[in-house]
Amino acid sequence: MLQAGYLWIHKERLMRRILFIGLLLVCAISYGQRFAFPNSAHLGAGEENYGSNMITNGTFADASDWTINSAYEISGGTLTYDNSLSNSTAYQVSSDMVSALESDSHYKLTFTIVGTGSIAFKNYPPGTTLISQDTYTDDTYEIEFETGTLSYYGFEIISIISTGSYSIDNIILQKRQ
């Protein structure tokens, strides 16, 4: 009988400890704290460390540093697509970028779009798709992606299908440090 009571006390203590740890984790997640575990995983919100913008003239102040085809125009501080041609591109070769893309790296792309566009992001010259085609509408987007092995190191915006006119501004491409 003594053993059963002994086990009950330890079970009760264990349950209290588990409850307490769970409560601590919930509070920490609610307040955005991070916990480091031995396997480097973490819980909670937090900013990763990213470098500076790799895109030259991501605000489209002028047409310098970008190569565009006839469906795109750079003016008034935006890159505008006029819905006239599928597979239209605007790109920077690696030598026009602040720094080129690298193989096997983690990046964050941020941009603002006004209108609706079916867009993909690739490295340039045309090669690996960095971010698959998706439809973007009237918002600022922040997308994280990983590169595999790259053969080219420039950056390309490609309008896959004619879905409507749109303007893009404030493109920021950052590598995770």
TORSETI-199684 format. One record per residue (C-alpha): residue number from 0; x, y, z. Coordinates in Angstrom, 1 decimal. Each point is the difference from the previous one (the first is absolute). Last residue first. Layout:
<donus>
<donu><num>NUM</num><xx>X</xx><yy>Y</yy><zz>Z</zz></donu>
...
</donus>
This chain:
<donus>
<donu><num>176</num><xx>22.6</xx><yy>35.4</yy><zz>-42.3</zz></donu>
<donu><num>175</num><xx>-3.3</xx><yy>-0.4</yy><zz>-2.0</zz></donu>
<donu><num>174</num><xx>0.4</xx><yy>1.6</yy><zz>-3.4</zz></donu>
<donu><num>173</num><xx>-2.2</xx><yy>2.9</yy><zz>-0.8</zz></donu>
<donu><num>172</num><xx>-2.0</xx><yy>1.0</yy><zz>-3.1</zz></donu>
<donu><num>171</num><xx>-2.0</xx><yy>3.2</yy><zz>0.3</zz></donu>
<donu><num>170</num><xx>-2.3</xx><yy>1.2</yy><zz>-2.8</zz></donu>
<donu><num>169</num><xx>-1.6</xx><yy>3.3</yy><zz>0.9</zz></donu>
<donu><num>168</num><xx>-2.4</xx><yy>0.3</yy><zz>-2.9</zz></donu>
<donu><num>167</num><xx>-2.1</xx><yy>-2.1</yy><zz>-2.3</zz></donu>
<donu><num>166</num><xx>-2.8</xx><yy>1.2</yy><zz>-2.3</zz></donu>
<donu><num>165</num><xx>-2.8</xx><yy>-2.0</yy><zz>-1.4</zz></donu>
<donu><num>164</num><xx>-2.1</xx><yy>-0.5</yy><zz>-3.2</zz></donu>
<donu><num>163</num><xx>-2.1</xx><yy>-3.1</yy><zz>-0.4</zz></donu>
<donu><num>162</num><xx>0.3</xx><yy>-3.7</yy><zz>-0.2</zz></donu>
<donu><num>161</num><xx>2.3</xx><yy>-0.4</yy><zz>-3.0</zz></donu>
<donu><num>160</num><xx>1.9</xx><yy>-3.2</yy><zz>0.8</zz></donu>
<donu><num>159</num><xx>3.4</xx><yy>-0.7</yy><zz>1.4</zz></donu>
<donu><num>158</num><xx>1.1</xx><yy>3.5</yy><zz>1.0</zz></donu>
<donu><num>157</num><xx>3.7</xx><yy>-0.6</yy><zz>0.8</zz></donu>
<donu><num>156</num><xx>2.1</xx><yy>1.8</yy><zz>2.5</zz></donu>
<donu><num>155</num><xx>3.7</xx><yy>-1.0</yy><zz>-0.3</zz></donu>
<donu><num>154</num><xx>3.1</xx><yy>0.1</yy><zz>2.2</zz></donu>
<donu><num>153</num><xx>3.6</xx><yy>-0.8</yy><zz>-0.9</zz></donu>
<donu><num>152</num><xx>2.2</xx><yy>-2.8</yy><zz>1.2</zz></donu>
<donu><num>151</num><xx>0.1</xx><yy>-2.7</yy><zz>-2.6</zz></donu>
<donu><num>150</num><xx>0.7</xx><yy>-3.7</yy><zz>0.2</zz></donu>
<donu><num>149</num><xx>-1.7</xx><yy>-0.4</yy><zz>3.4</zz></donu>
<donu><num>148</num><xx>0.1</xx><yy>-3.0</yy><zz>2.3</zz></donu>
<donu><num>147</num><xx>-3.0</xx><yy>0.3</yy><zz>2.3</zz></donu>
<donu><num>146</num><xx>-1.4</xx><yy>3.3</yy><zz>1.2</zz></donu>
<donu><num>145</num><xx>-2.2</xx><yy>0.2</yy><zz>3.0</zz></donu>
<donu><num>144</num><xx>-3.0</xx><yy>2.3</yy><zz>0.3</zz></donu>
<donu><num>143</num><xx>-1.6</xx><yy>2.6</yy><zz>2.3</zz></donu>
<donu><num>142</num><xx>-2.9</xx><yy>2.2</yy><zz>-1.3</zz></donu>
<donu><num>141</num><xx>-1.0</xx><yy>3.4</yy><zz>1.3</zz></donu>
<donu><num>140</num><xx>-2.9</xx><yy>1.5</yy><zz>-1.9</zz></donu>
<donu><num>139</num><xx>-1.4</xx><yy>3.6</yy><zz>0.0</zz></donu>
<donu><num>138</num><xx>-3.5</xx><yy>0.1</yy><zz>-1.2</zz></donu>
<donu><num>137</num><xx>-2.3</xx><yy>0.7</yy><zz>-3.0</zz></donu>
<donu><num>136</num><xx>-0.2</xx><yy>-3.5</yy><zz>-1.6</zz></donu>
<donu><num>135</num><xx>2.5</xx><yy>-2.7</yy><zz>-0.7</zz></donu>
<donu><num>134</num><xx>-0.7</xx><yy>-3.1</yy><zz>-2.0</zz></donu>
<donu><num>133</num><xx>2.6</xx><yy>-2.8</yy><zz>0.3</zz></donu>
<donu><num>132</num><xx>2.7</xx><yy>-1.4</yy><zz>-2.3</zz></donu>
<donu><num>131</num><xx>2.8</xx><yy>-1.8</yy><zz>1.9</zz></donu>
<donu><num>130</num><xx>2.6</xx><yy>1.8</yy><zz>2.1</zz></donu>
<donu><num>129</num><xx>3.7</xx><yy>-0.6</yy><zz>-0.8</zz></donu>
<donu><num>128</num><xx>-0.6</xx><yy>-1.7</yy><zz>-3.4</zz></donu>
<donu><num>127</num><xx>3.4</xx><yy>-1.1</yy><zz>-1.2</zz></donu>
<donu><num>126</num><xx>1.2</xx><yy>1.1</yy><zz>-3.4</zz></donu>
<donu><num>125</num><xx>-0.6</xx><yy>3.0</yy><zz>-2.1</zz></donu>
<donu><num>124</num><xx>3.1</xx><yy>2.1</yy><zz>-0.1</zz></donu>
<donu><num>123</num><xx>-0.9</xx><yy>1.0</yy><zz>2.8</zz></donu>
<donu><num>122</num><xx>-1.4</xx><yy>-1.6</yy><zz>3.2</zz></donu>
<donu><num>121</num><xx>-3.7</xx><yy>-0.4</yy><zz>0.1</zz></donu>
<donu><num>120</num><xx>-3.0</xx><yy>1.8</yy><zz>1.5</zz></donu>
<donu><num>119</num><xx>-3.5</xx><yy>-0.9</yy><zz>-1.2</zz></donu>
<donu><num>118</num><xx>-3.0</xx><yy>2.3</yy><zz>-0.5</zz></donu>
<donu><num>117</num><xx>-3.7</xx><yy>-0.2</yy><zz>-0.7</zz></donu>
<donu><num>116</num><xx>-0.9</xx><yy>3.7</yy><zz>0.5</zz></donu>
<donu><num>115</num><xx>-2.8</xx><yy>2.0</yy><zz>1.6</zz></donu>
<donu><num>114</num><xx>0.0</xx><yy>3.7</yy><zz>0.7</zz></donu>
<donu><num>113</num><xx>2.4</xx><yy>1.8</yy><zz>2.3</zz></donu>
<donu><num>112</num><xx>2.9</xx><yy>-2.1</yy><zz>1.1</zz></donu>
<donu><num>111</num><xx>2.5</xx><yy>0.5</yy><zz>2.8</zz></donu>
<donu><num>110</num><xx>3.2</xx><yy>-2.0</yy><zz>0.4</zz></donu>
<donu><num>109</num><xx>1.9</xx><yy>-2.1</yy><zz>2.5</zz></donu>
<donu><num>108</num><xx>2.3</xx><yy>-2.9</yy><zz>-0.8</zz></donu>
<donu><num>107</num><xx>1.7</xx><yy>-2.0</yy><zz>2.8</zz></donu>
<donu><num>106</num><xx>2.9</xx><yy>-2.3</yy><zz>-0.7</zz></donu>
<donu><num>105</num><xx>1.5</xx><yy>-3.3</yy><zz>1.2</zz></donu>
<donu><num>104</num><xx>3.1</xx><yy>-1.3</yy><zz>-1.8</zz></donu>
<donu><num>103</num><xx>1.0</xx><yy>-3.2</yy><zz>-1.9</zz></donu>
<donu><num>102</num><xx>1.4</xx><yy>1.9</yy><zz>-3.0</zz></donu>
<donu><num>101</num><xx>0.7</xx><yy>3.7</yy><zz>0.2</zz></donu>
<donu><num>100</num><xx>-1.8</xx><yy>3.0</yy><zz>-1.5</zz></donu>
<donu><num>99</num><xx>2.1</xx><yy>2.9</yy><zz>-1.0</zz></donu>
<donu><num>98</num><xx>0.8</xx><yy>3.1</yy><zz>2.0</zz></donu>
<donu><num>97</num><xx>-0.9</xx><yy>3.7</yy><zz>-0.6</zz></donu>
<donu><num>96</num><xx>-1.5</xx><yy>-1.3</yy><zz>-3.3</zz></donu>
<donu><num>95</num><xx>1.1</xx><yy>1.2</yy><zz>-3.4</zz></donu>
<donu><num>94</num><xx>2.8</xx><yy>-2.5</yy><zz>-0.3</zz></donu>
<donu><num>93</num><xx>-2.5</xx><yy>-2.8</yy><zz>0.9</zz></donu>
<donu><num>92</num><xx>-2.2</xx><yy>0.8</yy><zz>-3.0</zz></donu>
<donu><num>91</num><xx>-3.1</xx><yy>1.9</yy><zz>1.0</zz></donu>
<donu><num>90</num><xx>-3.4</xx><yy>-0.9</yy><zz>-1.4</zz></donu>
<donu><num>89</num><xx>-3.4</xx><yy>1.1</yy><zz>-1.2</zz></donu>
<donu><num>88</num><xx>-1.8</xx><yy>-2.6</yy><zz>-2.0</zz></donu>
<donu><num>87</num><xx>-3.1</xx><yy>-0.6</yy><zz>-2.0</zz></donu>
<donu><num>86</num><xx>-1.1</xx><yy>-3.6</yy><zz>-0.3</zz></donu>
<donu><num>85</num><xx>-3.4</xx><yy>1.1</yy><zz>-1.3</zz></donu>
<donu><num>84</num><xx>-0.4</xx><yy>3.2</yy><zz>-1.9</zz></donu>
<donu><num>83</num><xx>-2.4</xx><yy>3.0</yy><zz>0.1</zz></donu>
<donu><num>82</num><xx>-1.1</xx><yy>0.2</yy><zz>3.6</zz></donu>
<donu><num>81</num><xx>1.6</xx><yy>3.4</yy><zz>0.6</zz></donu>
<donu><num>80</num><xx>2.6</xx><yy>-0.9</yy><zz>2.6</zz></donu>
<donu><num>79</num><xx>1.3</xx><yy>2.9</yy><zz>2.1</zz></donu>
<donu><num>78</num><xx>3.3</xx><yy>0.2</yy><zz>1.9</zz></donu>
<donu><num>77</num><xx>-0.4</xx><yy>2.9</yy><zz>2.3</zz></donu>
<donu><num>76</num><xx>1.6</xx><yy>3.3</yy><zz>1.1</zz></donu>
<donu><num>75</num><xx>-1.9</xx><yy>2.3</yy><zz>-2.5</zz></donu>
<donu><num>74</num><xx>1.3</xx><yy>-2.0</yy><zz>-2.9</zz></donu>
<donu><num>73</num><xx>1.3</xx><yy>-3.4</yy><zz>-0.9</zz></donu>
<donu><num>72</num><xx>-1.9</xx><yy>-1.7</yy><zz>-2.7</zz></donu>
<donu><num>71</num><xx>-0.7</xx><yy>-3.7</yy><zz>-0.6</zz></donu>
<donu><num>70</num><xx>-1.8</xx><yy>-1.7</yy><zz>-3.0</zz></donu>
<donu><num>69</num><xx>2.8</xx><yy>1.1</yy><zz>-2.4</zz></donu>
<donu><num>68</num><xx>2.8</xx><yy>-1.9</yy><zz>1.7</zz></donu>
<donu><num>67</num><xx>2.0</xx><yy>1.1</yy><zz>3.0</zz></donu>
<donu><num>66</num><xx>3.7</xx><yy>0.2</yy><zz>1.0</zz></donu>
<donu><num>65</num><xx>0.5</xx><yy>1.6</yy><zz>3.4</zz></donu>
<donu><num>64</num><xx>3.1</xx><yy>1.8</yy><zz>1.4</zz></donu>
<donu><num>63</num><xx>-1.2</xx><yy>3.4</yy><zz>-1.2</zz></donu>
<donu><num>62</num><xx>-3.7</xx><yy>0.5</yy><zz>-0.7</zz></donu>
<donu><num>61</num><xx>-0.5</xx><yy>2.7</yy><zz>2.6</zz></donu>
<donu><num>60</num><xx>-1.1</xx><yy>0.3</yy><zz>3.6</zz></donu>
<donu><num>59</num><xx>-1.1</xx><yy>-3.6</yy><zz>-0.3</zz></donu>
<donu><num>58</num><xx>-0.1</xx><yy>-0.5</yy><zz>3.8</zz></donu>
<donu><num>57</num><xx>2.1</xx><yy>-3.2</yy><zz>-0.2</zz></donu>
<donu><num>56</num><xx>2.8</xx><yy>2.1</yy><zz>-1.6</zz></donu>
<donu><num>55</num><xx>2.7</xx><yy>-2.7</yy><zz>0.5</zz></donu>
<donu><num>54</num><xx>-1.3</xx><yy>-3.2</yy><zz>1.5</zz></donu>
<donu><num>53</num><xx>2.1</xx><yy>-1.6</yy><zz>2.7</zz></donu>
<donu><num>52</num><xx>-1.8</xx><yy>1.8</yy><zz>2.9</zz></donu>
<donu><num>51</num><xx>2.0</xx><yy>-0.2</yy><zz>3.2</zz></donu>
<donu><num>50</num><xx>0.5</xx><yy>-3.2</yy><zz>2.0</zz></donu>
<donu><num>49</num><xx>-2.5</xx><yy>-2.0</yy><zz>1.9</zz></donu>
<donu><num>48</num><xx>0.0</xx><yy>-1.1</yy><zz>3.7</zz></donu>
<donu><num>47</num><xx>-3.2</xx><yy>-1.9</yy><zz>0.8</zz></donu>
<donu><num>46</num><xx>-2.6</xx><yy>1.8</yy><zz>1.9</zz></donu>
<donu><num>45</num><xx>-1.9</xx><yy>-1.6</yy><zz>2.8</zz></donu>
<donu><num>44</num><xx>-3.3</xx><yy>-1.7</yy><zz>0.9</zz></donu>
<donu><num>43</num><xx>-0.2</xx><yy>-3.0</yy><zz>2.2</zz></donu>
<donu><num>42</num><xx>1.5</xx><yy>-3.4</yy><zz>0.1</zz></donu>
<donu><num>41</num><xx>3.5</xx><yy>-1.0</yy><zz>-1.0</zz></donu>
<donu><num>40</num><xx>1.9</xx><yy>-2.9</yy><zz>-1.6</zz></donu>
<donu><num>39</num><xx>3.7</xx><yy>0.0</yy><zz>0.4</zz></donu>
<donu><num>38</num><xx>0.1</xx><yy>-3.8</yy><zz>0.8</zz></donu>
<donu><num>37</num><xx>1.1</xx><yy>0.8</yy><zz>3.6</zz></donu>
<donu><num>36</num><xx>-3.0</xx><yy>2.3</yy><zz>0.6</zz></donu>
<donu><num>35</num><xx>0.1</xx><yy>3.7</yy><zz>-0.1</zz></donu>
<donu><num>34</num><xx>-3.1</xx><yy>1.8</yy><zz>1.3</zz></donu>
<donu><num>33</num><xx>-1.2</xx><yy>3.1</yy><zz>-1.6</zz></donu>
<donu><num>32</num><xx>-2.2</xx><yy>2.7</yy><zz>1.5</zz></donu>
<donu><num>31</num><xx>-2.9</xx><yy>1.6</yy><zz>-1.9</zz></donu>
<donu><num>30</num><xx>-2.1</xx><yy>1.0</yy><zz>3.0</zz></donu>
<donu><num>29</num><xx>-2.8</xx><yy>-2.6</yy><zz>-0.8</zz></donu>
<donu><num>28</num><xx>2.7</xx><yy>-2.6</yy><zz>-0.8</zz></donu>
<donu><num>27</num><xx>1.6</xx><yy>0.6</yy><zz>3.4</zz></donu>
<donu><num>26</num><xx>-3.3</xx><yy>-0.2</yy><zz>1.8</zz></donu>
<donu><num>25</num><xx>-1.0</xx><yy>-3.3</yy><zz>-1.8</zz></donu>
<donu><num>24</num><xx>3.5</xx><yy>-1.4</yy><zz>0.7</zz></donu>
<donu><num>23</num><xx>-0.2</xx><yy>0.9</yy><zz>3.7</zz></donu>
<donu><num>22</num><xx>-3.5</xx><yy>-1.6</yy><zz>0.3</zz></donu>
<donu><num>21</num><xx>1.3</xx><yy>-3.2</yy><zz>-1.6</zz></donu>
<donu><num>20</num><xx>2.9</xx><yy>-0.1</yy><zz>2.4</zz></donu>
<donu><num>19</num><xx>-2.3</xx><yy>0.5</yy><zz>3.0</zz></donu>
<donu><num>18</num><xx>-2.4</xx><yy>-2.7</yy><zz>-1.2</zz></donu>
<donu><num>17</num><xx>2.8</xx><yy>-2.5</yy><zz>-0.5</zz></donu>
<donu><num>16</num><xx>1.4</xx><yy>0.8</yy><zz>3.4</zz></donu>
<donu><num>15</num><xx>-3.5</xx><yy>-0.4</yy><zz>1.6</zz></donu>
<donu><num>14</num><xx>-0.4</xx><yy>-3.4</yy><zz>-1.8</zz></donu>
<donu><num>13</num><xx>3.4</xx><yy>-1.1</yy><zz>1.2</zz></donu>
<donu><num>12</num><xx>-0.8</xx><yy>0.9</yy><zz>3.6</zz></donu>
<donu><num>11</num><xx>-3.3</xx><yy>-1.9</yy><zz>-0.2</zz></donu>
<donu><num>10</num><xx>1.7</xx><yy>-3.0</yy><zz>-1.5</zz></donu>
<donu><num>9</num><xx>2.7</xx><yy>0.1</yy><zz>2.8</zz></donu>
<donu><num>8</num><xx>-2.6</xx><yy>0.2</yy><zz>2.7</zz></donu>
<donu><num>7</num><xx>-2.1</xx><yy>-2.8</yy><zz>-1.5</zz></donu>
<donu><num>6</num><xx>3.1</xx><yy>-2.3</yy><zz>-0.4</zz></donu>
<donu><num>5</num><xx>0.7</xx><yy>0.5</yy><zz>3.8</zz></donu>
<donu><num>4</num><xx>-3.6</xx><yy>-0.7</yy><zz>0.9</zz></donu>
<donu><num>3</num><xx>0.1</xx><yy>-3.3</yy><zz>-2.1</zz></donu>
<donu><num>2</num><xx>3.3</xx><yy>-1.0</yy><zz>1.6</zz></donu>
<donu><num>1</num><xx>-1.3</xx><yy>0.5</yy><zz>3.5</zz></donu>
<donu><num>0</num><xx>-2.9</xx><yy>-2.3</yy><zz>-0.7</zz></donu>
</donus>
